[in-house]
Amino acid sequence: MAGAKSSTTTMALALGLILMTLVGECHGQCSANFRVGYYEDKCGKVDAEALVFFVVKKYFNKDKDTVADLVRLQFHDCFGCDASLLLEGEDTEKTARPNQSVGGYEIVEEAKVALDKYCPGVVSCADIVVLAARAATFLGGAYWYEVETGRKDGNVSRATEATEGLPSPRLSIPDSVKFFQDRLYNYRGTEKPDPSMNPTLLSSLQEKCPRGALSSNEAFLDQTKGSEFVMDNGYYKRILEGKGILEVDQQLALHDLTRDIVINAAEDEKVFLAKIGPAMRKMGLIGVLTEGENRLNTCKKVR
């Protein structure tokens, strides 16, 4: 089966752009304790947001997958935005099957440890997740955007909450391969490929992913050469050409609910880049905790 590298940057942002129509500005949450620039005078002479950016940039310079890792980390955590995903232990969200391939934990942890040397327990892990995702999107080519800070960290983390509405955690690797290969060879039981797939892409994928065989070959979800680790609108252009790797990718360009969003993103890269920030910012407002406590010295456990 072809691997889907850097997959969740574009998918999370596609869903984030849709979320822009559903989530408003702060919903009354913004206050003296939850606002842009909350940490400006709370960590001595240290600029907390700049320190997070420095840590992210260090990882980005070594591995461009950092962008996808941190965007996905915020996406998975931010149906709560309380860093509950970072807690370790038996049956925590981190152990849930959909989260086992999430990356970027070590980046947030390093930033937390560094910050707590200067201002212990002041900067929440929940805020670091959001600040790190912003740094990553900017380093990946998107425009800089402001984010609210002042979130508190969650104390509860359940694996069951991370799997609701997602594919069953019992889905085996062979079943996953079959799910993907059905698009190439037996789309919806027709014994034919998915007719919406671009013929050139189909031929390439069939070569990489022989029917019935497990393969270590990889395929980027963004089929724009040179665009795999860059924040641009190449992904949207390709799915309009029928070059979506997964069916859900292709359906974004075909479904009435999302087709216009895809077209607008594909037609004007500047407009697309300008929307990334607001989408990520609004995603970061879901389920925010503004009362409670912050973790100390690590994001892996509560105090």
N, C-alpha and C positions, 0 to 999 in steps of 0.2 A: 504494500500500500504506500502510496506517495505521502510523505510527510507534508504538513501544512505549516511552513515556516513563516514567522511574522504575521500569523493569521489574524490575531485578535486586535491588532492596531486598527485595521480597517473595519473589521466587524463591529468592534466596540464603538468606534466613531460613527459608523453608519447608524447604529442604534441610538447613539448619543444625539445625533442630529435630529432623529425622530423625537427623542425625549425633549428637545427644545420646545416642541409644541405642547408638551404636557406639563412641564415644570416651570414655575414662575420664579421671579426674583425673591429669594429668601422666605417667602410666605410668612412674613412677620417675625422670622427667626433673628434677623439682624438686630443687634443691640450693642451695648458697650462691651459685652462679653463674647460677641460673635460678629466679627466685622473684618473688613479689609485692613490689614496692618495691625492686627491685635497684638502681635509680639514685639512691636517696635520698641517698647520701653520695658520689656519683661525679662530680658536675658543679659543684663548688664551692657557691656560694649559690643557684645556679639550680635550680629545680624542673623537671626535664626533662619530666615528664608534664604539668605545668601549661603549659609553653611549647607543647607539641604541641596541647593543647586550645585555647590562645589562637589559634594559626594556623588551626585548623579552624573555630573560631567566626567568625573574620574572613571566611572564604570562605562559610560557611553564611549569614551575614547578607546576603550579596550574592546568593547562589544556593542555593535549597533543594535543588537536585539534588545538592548536596554529599553529602547523606546516602546517596543511591543510589550515587554514584560511589565513596565510600570503603568501603561495605559490599561492593560488587562487587570493588573492588581487593583487599580481603583474601580474598574468596572465590576469586578467580582465582590469587592468589599462594599461598594456604594449602593447596595439596596439596604443600607443601614448606615454606611459611612462612619463606623465607630471602631474600626480596626479589629473587630471581632475575628476577622479572617486570619489575623496574625497570631492569635493565641494557640499555643501548643498543648496537646493532651489527648486523651482518649476520646474519640467521637466529637472532636471539635470541627468547625467548618473546614479547617485546613486539611482534615483527613478525608473529606468527601471526594468522591471520584472526580467531579468536575473541577475541583480545585487542586488536584494532585499535580497538574502540569503547569500551574501558575508559577511564575517566576518573580524575581525582584525583592523577595523577602529580605535577603542579605543587605540590599541597598538601604532599605528603610531601617533595618536594625543598626547598621553602621552610623547612619545619621542620628538615630536616637541616642546611641551610646556617646557620640561626639557632643551632642547638645546637652546631655545630662551632666557632662563634665563642667559646663559653665553655669547651667541653671537647672538643677535636678528636679525632674517631675513637672517642669513648666510647660514644655511643648508636648502636645499629645501625639501619640502614634497615628491617630486618625488624621490629624493635620499633616503629618509628615507624608502619609500616603498621597494626599491631595497635592501637596507642594512638590513631591517627587514626580508625580504624573505631569504636572505643569512644566517642570524643568525638562522632562523627557520629550514632551510634544514640541517645546521650543527648540531643543537641540535637534529634533527631527525635521525641523523646517516650518513649523506652524508659528503664528504670531503669538507674542507674549500676551498674557491676560492676567487680570487680577483675580484673586480667590479670597473668600472669607476664611478666617481662622478663628480659633477659640472653641473648636470641638472638644468634647470629652471622650475618653475611651470607654468602650463597652466592657462589661464584666462577664457576659454570657456568650458562649459560642457553641452552637449545636450543628453537627453534621447534617441532620435532617433538614434544617432550615436552608442549607446550601444546595439541596437536591430537589426542592419543590419546583415543579414545572420544568425540570431538566431531564435529559435522557436517563434511563434507569442506570444506577451504579452497577448493576449486574450485567450490563452490556459487555460481552467479552471482546477480546481483540479480534478473533475471527469474525464475529458478528459485525464489528466496526468496519473491517475490511470489506465484508459483503455489502454493507450499507453504501460504501463509497463505490465499489465496483459495479453495483447495479446500475449506476448512472452511465457507466461505460459499456455495459454488455446486456443488461436485462432491465431496462428502465420500467418500473412499475409492472413487471411481469410480461413485458412485450417481447422479450428476447432480442430487443434492439436497443441502441444507445438512446440517451435523452436527446430528443430532436432539437432542444433549445441550445445544445452545446455547439460551439464553433467547430467545424470539421477538422481544421488544422490542429486545434488544441486536443480534440478527441483522439486523433491519430497519435499525437505525442504522448498523451496519458496512457493510451492502450499499450504503447511500447514500454513505458516505465512501469506499468502496473498490469502484468499479464493476468488473464482471467484465472481466478482460483488460486493465485500464488501470493504468498507474503513477500514483500519487497522492502528493502531499506532505502529505496530511491525517494527523493524529496521533490516536492513541487511547491512553488510559492503561490499563495492565494492571489497575490497581485501579479498578474502576468505581464506587467510592463517592465522590460529589462532595464536594470539600473535603478528601479524605483522601489525595490523590495524593503529598504530600510529608511525610506524618506516619506515625510508627510506631504503627499501631493494627491492629485485627483486621478492618478493613473488607474487605480482600482475601479473607479466608477466608469471610466471610459471603456475598460476591458469588459466589464459585465454587460455593458450596452452592446458590445460586439459578440455576446454569447460566450465569453471566456471566463465565466465563473467556475471555479474548481468544484465547489460544493453546491448542491441544489439550492440551499438557503441563500448563497451568494447570488445565484442567477435569478432567484425569485424576487430579490430586491429590485431588480431592473424590470421585472415583468408585472409585479402586483400593483394594482391601482393605488393602494395605500402608500407605496414607497417609490413608484416609478418617477414621479415628478421631482422628488427629492434627489434621486440619482441623476436625472438629466441636468438639473440645476448645478449639482456638484461637478459634473463632468464638463459642462460648458465653460465654466469660468473658475480657474484655479484660485484666483485671488478671493473670490466670494467664498469658495470652499474653505480656504485657509482662515478666513475671517470668522467662519462659523465654528471652527474646532474649539476655540477658547470658550465661547459661550456655552457650547454643548457640554464640555468637560466641567465647566464651572457649575452649571445647573445640575449635572449628575451628582456633583459633590454636595448638593443641598438636600439630598434624599435621606430622611431618617436621622438627621443630625442630632446628637446629644449635646446640650449646652449646660447640663448640670451633671455633677458626678465628680470623678477624679481621673487623673492621668496616670499612666504606668510609670514606673521608675526604673531607669537604667536598662530596660529591655522592653521590647514589644511582645515578647513571647509568653509573658505571664502577667496576671494582675498583681497588685501589691499584696 
